[in-house]
Amino acid sequence: MYIGSTGPTGLHHLIKELVDNSIDEITAGFGSVVEIILHADGSATVSDQGRGIPVGRHASGVSALQVVMTTLHAGGKFDGRASSGYKTAGGLHGVGASIVNALSEWIHVQVRQNGKVHQQKYARGIPLTKVEVVGVSEKTGTTTTFMPDSEVFETIYFSHDVLAERLREFAFLNRGIKIVFKDERRTEDGKERETRVFQYAGGISSFVQYHNQNKEVLHKDPIYIEGIRDDVTVEIALQFNTGYSENLFSYANNVRTPEGGFHESGFKSAFTRTFNAYARSYDLLKNTKITLSGEDIREGMTAVISVKVPEPQFEGQTKQKLGNTEVEGIVQALVNEKLKAYLEENPNIAKKVIQKSIQAAQARDAARRAREVIRRKGILDSASMPGKLADCSERDPALCEAFLVEGDSAGGTAKQGRDRRFQAILPLKGKGINVAKARLDKILKNDQIIDIVTMLGTGIGQEDFTLEKLRYNKVIIMADADVDGAHIRTLLLTFFFRQMPQLVLEGHLYIAQPPLYQIRKGRRARYLQNDEQMNDYLLEASMESAKLTNSRITRYKGLAEMNADQLKDTTMNRESRILLQVKMEDAVEADRMFTLLMGDDVDPRRVFIEKYGSQVNLDLYGA
């Protein structure tokens, strides 16, 4: 119950708990570097330069280290002693080390303290040794190495990207702290990984700028608000860009709060009130009949809210939402005071934001009217499915899958090759709309988008999207294995990422993998997915020249070049196909990449293509 699940989320929570403890030590003024290592054998190490877990005899008669490692709520930072040195902490109720111990096949803890290195070993939470002195050291700190228990977790493989995102957050949220991340495991193609170092002198202002990479911003420097009231520390950084998405990230004691809480609600209410008051006082809403909502003003805003609370109250053991009611008023007061002063001192920026907010309000009204027209015509009604949709007969969404197929011709072939019981086919004509450059009112006028939304049944946008209404468990993008197909996939991925992120987060989005080559010898056919497999085949065949005799090398330029049986066998049959599940392990990096590839700024995209273009196999056969 303390880590949330036995899946990947719970697994990564183990490292997070140990890093929380190390960050708490640094925040209290002890040390400045945390090192995380993923070892080739699957174990992980977290090491810091803090004071080290106490190793002296505890009142219970055993070492304090053993008490901390085996007893819930034994952490010194929660016992109320002034000597503990913690005013705020991210670790939850002192359970971190003991929970990691209990859920590990084995764990080794080394404490550097008073010139000595102390060590104790455990197996599934049970001490294997007493606390022993195993060396000398002039340094201080704690090093914990553990192997997750495969009998507890569904997987014990740590994701490099998931950890990188969390460690990067830690570094942004704690200005100046240095976090070193080493992954000793090789990449899938056998390469060694470089050590990554996260350290940001600008703190959360740098975090906001990182989010806004490759985006056109309305003002160069983020707006920064900070203050301490009633022992609650508040930091807020925000910056506006010309885009249409709102990106708000909130944290409490270095813990991400994706469900928000009173720190977030306090910010939003004060933010909306302050901007509206400024607009009214300077008559910036004249000649309009518009009332600016918080959603209007926050369009294009990237913001990070970080609060440090002495006694945080998180709703749920996995810390999804901050429940301290007193934080709301503290944040409101600071935002009212300091944001008002900023707007008064920077009228040009204030007017740019207000003008953009007015445009957002007008677009919101246009989107509302478009929805009303769509609803009135019954376009998004499940009873009015797209004319090109070949639906499946099964009505249990858990058993159904939908293919979004590039082109009418390939769509026709897919309809012939599908299993009509549970596979639905929607042919897509053209490349569709780049939603990264459009507001919802314009998106709702695109026929391709309307067809997709109608077929899925979920609705679209923050107000209407409901994942529970999804009609298919798997939504599969099936496009040609060439440059145009890649572009279409990217457009569709951008749409789902921007307008239906829950679909991606819950694991419903997939990419089909049609083969690029067919090798036929006599009546036997072999399919190869890419040029790499083709090169391997040719190398193998060159060793035995007889293999090439009477063989034929077909290169598919599109899905439509395959007949129905070939498309079924290679790409659609559940027993033989290859599907790639689209995951969002690093949401920040995903946002940055979609902005780079699909945004307005050309120069970063040109640099990216120049750097990585040589790694792409361009299809020039049909040029």
C-alpha positions, -999 to +999 in steps of 0.1 A: +000+000+000+030+023+005+043+021-031+010+021-050+014-011-070+036-041-078+039-029-114+065-006-129+052+024-109+058+006-076+092-006-087+105+028-095+090+041-063+117+022-044+145+043-058+124+074-054+120+067-016+157+064-012+165+095-032+138+114-012+158+106+019+190+118+004+174+150-009+160+156+026+195+154+040+208+179+015+178+202+021+187+201+058+222+213+049+242+181+048+260+172+015+253+184-021+255+153-043+233+122-048+245+093-070+222+067-085+236+036-103+217+009-122+238-022-122+241-048-150+227-075-127+194-055-122+203-041-088+204-004-080+225+019-057+216+052-041+244+071-024+246+105-007+270+126+013+247+133+042+253+125+079+246+088+075+219+068+092+227+065+129+244+033+138+246+036+176+225+014+199+188+021+199+166+019+230+153-014+217+188-029+222+198-032+185+215-007+162+196+024+152+204+014+116+186-019+119+156-001+135+154+023+105+158-005+080+132-029+096+106-007+114+079+015+098+078+051+108+112+049+125+128+078+105+143+105+128+128+132+106+094+124+118+100+119+155+096+156+164+131+161+177+147+195+169+180+177+164+167+159+134+174+189+112+144+185+089+119+213+085+103+196+055+107+162+040+096+143+009+099+108+024+065+096+037+063+091+074+097+075+076+088+044+058+112+047+028+142+026+038+122-001+056+098-005+027+126-008+002+142-034+025+110-054+028+104-055-009+140-064-019+154-099-025+186-085-008+199-052+004+233-039+015+236-007+035+269+011+041+271+041+064+302+063+065+303+080+099+329+090+124+358+079+102+344+043+098+324+024+072+296+004+088+277-022+069+247-044+074+231-070+050+194-081+047+173-105+028+136-097+023+137-074+053+155-098+076+190-090+089+216-114+077+244-098+097+249-074+126+262-039+119+299-044+111+328-021+106+342-030+071+365-001+064+376+035+071+366+068+055+369+104+061+336+110+042+301+108+056+269+095+040+248+064+032+250+040+003+222+016-003+223-012-029+193-034-034+178-061-057+140-058-061+121-089-052+110-107-084+084-126-063+067-093-054+070-072-086+056-079-120+089-067-135+122-058-118+136-039-148+142-002-141+133+021-170+161+045-178+137+072-191+114+070-161+143+075-136+159+102-157+127+122-157+123+119-119+159+127-112+158+157-135+128+169-115+146+165-083+175+187-096+152+214-109+132+215-077+163+218-055+185+246-069+221+237-072+219+201-060+240+177-082+224+144-091+246+119-109+228+091-128+248+061-141+233+032-160+257+004-164+233-017-185+239-015-222+213-001-246+193-025-269+218-020-297+247-029-273+261+006-267+273+019-233+253+047-217+268+080-208+267+092-172+240+119-169+244+148-145+215+169-135+222+203-118+204+236-124+215+269-109+182+285-120+160+260-101+123+259-112+128+289-135+152+267-154+126+239-152+101+262-170+126+272-196+133+235-202+096+228-208+095+257-232+124+247-253+118+253-291+086+272-282+082+309-291+078+327-257+060+360-250+087+371-225+123+359-222+126+354-184+101+334-164+080+352-138+093+340-104+075+342-071+088+330-038+081+335-002+079+319+033+049+322+055+041+301+086+070+279+078+056+271+044+081+278+016+065+286-018+082+288-052+064+295-084+079+301-119+058+306-150+063+317-186+039+322-215+044+308-250+025+313-282+011+278-282-024+266-271-016+241-244-015+247-206+013+229-188+010+231-150+033+210-128+028+211-090+050+196-063+050+194-025+082+186-006+097+175-039+069+151-046+049+154-078+012+160-072-005+152-105-039+155-089-031+190-076-042+200-042-045+232-022-012+247-035-025+244-070-060+256-064-046+286-044-024+295-074-052+292-100-077+313-081-052+341-073-038+340-108-072+344-125-083+371-101-051+391-104-050+391-143-087+400-145-083+428-120-054+442-140-073+439-173-103+458-158-082+485-141-065+494-174-096+488-195-080+461-217-113+443-222-131+473-239-149+466-271-154+430-261-181+411-243-157+386-229-151+375-193-117+358-191-117+324-174-087+309-158-085+285-187-083+314-211-055+332-193-035+300-187-035+291-224+001+288-235+013+290-199+040+267-185+042+269-147+059+250-119+046+253-084+067+239-056+058+241-019+077+228+012+054+221+041+065+211+076+038+184+080+025+175+045-008+157+043-010+137+011-043+121+000-034+085-007-002+068+002+013+075-032+011+112-027-011+122-056-027+153-040-018+178-013-044+180+014-030+208+037-058+234+036-037+262+051-014+261+020-042+275-002-044+308+015-006+312+018-002+306-020-031+329-028-017+358-007+018+355-023+005+353-059-019+382-053+009+404-040+038+395-062+020+388-095+002+421-092+036+439-086+051+421-116+023+431-140+025+467-128+062+468-135+060+449-168+029+464-186+040+452-221+041+416-210+008+420-191-009+434-223+005+405-244-009+379-221-043+397-219-045+399-256-037+362-260-063+354-234-089+374-253-081+353-284-083+321-264-117+332-250-130+339-285-117+305-297-132+288-267-166+303-276-161+292-312-153+257-300-184+257-279-205+266-309-188+240-330-196+213-304-232+224-303-234+221-341-217+187-340-240+175-312-271+188-330-262+170-362-253+139-341-219+137-357-201+124-326-230+101-317-221+064-318-253+059-339-237+081-366-204+063-374-181+074-402-192+061-435-158+045-442-157+027-409-159-011-411-168-019-375-164-052-357-193-073-345-179-077-309-194-051-285-171-057-255-144-029-258-119-051-240-119-075-269-119-050-297-092-032-316-094-004-342-069+002-371-064+037-384-051+029-419-033+052-442-052+056-475-084+042-490-066+015-510-048+001-480-080+005-460-098-017-485-072-044-483-072-043-445-110-047-445-106-079-465-078-092-443-093-084-409-110-106-384-145-091-386-154-103-351-131-079-332-111-058-357-125-024-370-109-005-399-110+032-405-092+044-437-077+078-434-073+100-465-046+126-466-022+137-439-047+154-416-041+184-394-011+193-373-028+199-339+004+214-324-004+245-345-042+247-340-068+255-313-096+231-306-121+252-326-101+246-357-094+210-349-131+203-346-136+214-382-113+187-396-131+158-411-104+132-403-103+142-366-141+140-364-141+105-379-115+093-354-132+109-324-166+095-335-152+060-340-135+060-306-165+074-287-145+093-261-152+129-270-123+154-273-108+181-252-106+186-214-143+193-211-156+163-231-130+135-231-141+104-212-118+074-213-145+051-200-164+055-232-135+042-254-150+016-278-117-003-285-091-016-261-064-012-288-061+018-312-036+009-338-019+033-363-011+014-395+008+035-421+033+027-448+069+019-439+082+050-457+087+087-451+051+097-459+039+070-435+062+082-408+048+117-412+013+105-409+022+085-378+037+116-363+007+137-370-016+111-354+007+107-324+007+145-320-031+145-320-033+118-294-006+133-272-021+168-272-058+160-272-062+125-257-031+120-235-051+096-212-053+072-242-015+070-243-010+070-205-034+040-201-016+020-228-043+019-255-023+033-284-002+011-307+018+013-339+016-016-364+048-028-380+043-038-416+073-055-433+095-036-457+107-066-477+094-100-488+119-128-498+103-155-518+119-188-527+096-212-545+063-212-526+079-201-493+079-164-483+098-147-456+091-112-444+117-087-432+108-056-411+136-032-421+168-026-439+188-040-410+171-074-412+175-073-450+213-067-447+216-095-422+197-118-446+220-108-475+251-114-454+238-148-444+229-157-480+262-146-493+278-173-471+257-199-489+251-186-524+227-214-531+202-196-509+199-169-535+192-193-563+156-189-576+149-163-548+131-130-554+140-095-532+104-076-532+104-041-515+070-028-504+065+009-511+031+008-493+005-012-475-016-014-506+011-034-524+003-064-502-027-085-508-052-091-481-037-124-470-002-109-468-014-079-448-033-102-425-004-125-419+023-099-414+006-070-397-029-078-384-029-115-372-026-115-334-005-146-336+022-133-360+021-095-361+044-071-343+028-042-324+047-014-307+029+000-277+031+038-274+043+048-239+048+081-222+075+073-196+090+108-199+062+133-205+085+163-204+108+148-230+078+138-251+064+173-250+098+187-260+101+163-289+066+169-303+073+206-301+106+202-319+091+181-347+057+197-351+061+233-338+067+266-356+104+270-349+123+257-379+159+261-368+159+234-340+142+210-363+168+216-390+196+210-364+178+178-353+175+165-389+212+173-396+223+154-365+201+123-369+191+123-405+219+098-415+203+073-392+170+073-411+164+051-442+148+074-467+125+058-493+136+073-526+123+046-548+091+063-556+106+098-558 
